[in-house]
Amino acid sequence: MDDILLIDSNPVNADNYQRFLTSAGFQVHLCDGLDEGLHHVSITVPGLIIMDLAMMELPPETILDRLRAAVPAQTSILVLACPCLADDEAFCETLFRHGADGCMAKPISRHDLLRHSHRLLDRVSEPSPIATPRP
């Protein structure tokens, strides 16, 4: 399952991230916001959702709760956030409690995005026990 759903309302960032990922062989579906992303996952299930928190109109916890409810537990969610949030341990713990599997600080290099994407997708493809607690 190498499909990635990228939810980002910034066209410049979205284009960069999409190029980074497609150049590494991933199939990337780009959505402009949460509603479009939720519609997409109702049709097809990605192995990874990469979501930029910037310009989202809802609190991150609400966004993650809605995404997590719409996809199987095997689908990983990687959150992209500004450095002040991504470096805040309490903030990241909140994201993890609401279903995120990773959090990265922007700006994001191609190398780091691909490394995290591969790590999270590899986790999806490995057999897992029936009950796997989230970090």
N, C-alpha and C positions, 0 to 999 in steps of 0.2 A: 504494500500500500504506500506508494511514493507520491500520492497526490497531496498537495498542500493547498489549503485555503488561506489566502492572505487578505486580511481585513485592514484596510488603511485608507483614510480619506484624503491623505496628502498625495497628490499625483506624482510628484517628484520622487518622494521616498518609495511609494508603491512601485514605480517604474524601476528604480534601482534594485529594490529587493527582488522583484520579479526577474530581472536580468540575472542577478546573482544566482538565484535558484534554478532557473531554466538552463543556464550555462553549465550547471552541474548535473543536468539530466532529470530534474524534478518536473512534474507537471503541476503548474501553478494556476489556480483559479483566483482571480482578483475580484474582491467585493469592496464597495465604497463605504459601507457602514454595517452596523449590527443587523438591521432588518434584512438587508440584502444577503448578508452572511447566513442568517438563520434560514432564509429561503433556500439558499444553496445547499445547506446540510440536510434540508428536508428531501432533497432530490438525490444527493450522492454524499457518501461519508468519506471525508478526507482522513489520511493518516495523521496529519498535523494541521493545526490551525495556528497561524501567526497573526497576532492582533496588536495593533498599535493603539495605545490608550489615548494618544493625543486627539483632541477634538471630539471625543465621545461624549454624548450628552447625558449618559447615565453614570452612576458610580461604578467603579471597576467590579465591585462585588456583585452587583446586579447583572452586569454584562456577562461575567463568568458563570453565574448561576444559570442564566438563560442559555448560554452556549453549552454548558455541561449537561443540562437537561435534554438538549437536542441531539447529542452525539453519544455513541457508545463510550464506555470507560476506556477502551483501547486508544481512542483518539487523543493525542497529546495537544496541549495548548501552551504556546509560548507567547508571553506578553512582552511587548516592547514599550519601554517607558523612559521618561527623561531621567538623567542621572540622579537628580535629587530624590526621586521616588524609588528607582531601582536599587539605589544604595541604602535605602532605609529598610533595615531588617524587619521591623514590625509591619511595614507595608507589604513586603514580599511574603511574610508569613500569612497575612490576610489573603493575599492572592492564592497562595497554596491551599489554604483552608477552603477556598471557594472554587477549586478545581484547576488552577494553573499548574503546569508541570515545569515551568521555567520562566525566568524573568531576566531580560537583558536591558542594559542601559544604552540609550542612543547617544551619539551616533554609532552605527553598527557597521563593522567592517564585513566584507565579503567572507573572509576567513572565519570570523566568529559566527556569522549567521549560518554558514554551511556546517560548521562543527556542531553547533547546537541542534540544527535540523537533523543531521545524521544521527546524533545521539538519541534524540527523542523518537525518531522513526525506527531506529534499531530496537528501542525498548518496545515499540508496538509490535514488531515482527517476532520477538522472542516469545516462546510459550511462557505463560504466567500461571501461577497458582490461582485457584478460584477466587480467593480474597487477597488482594494486594492493597495494603494501606497506602494512601497518598503520602508523599513526604510532608 
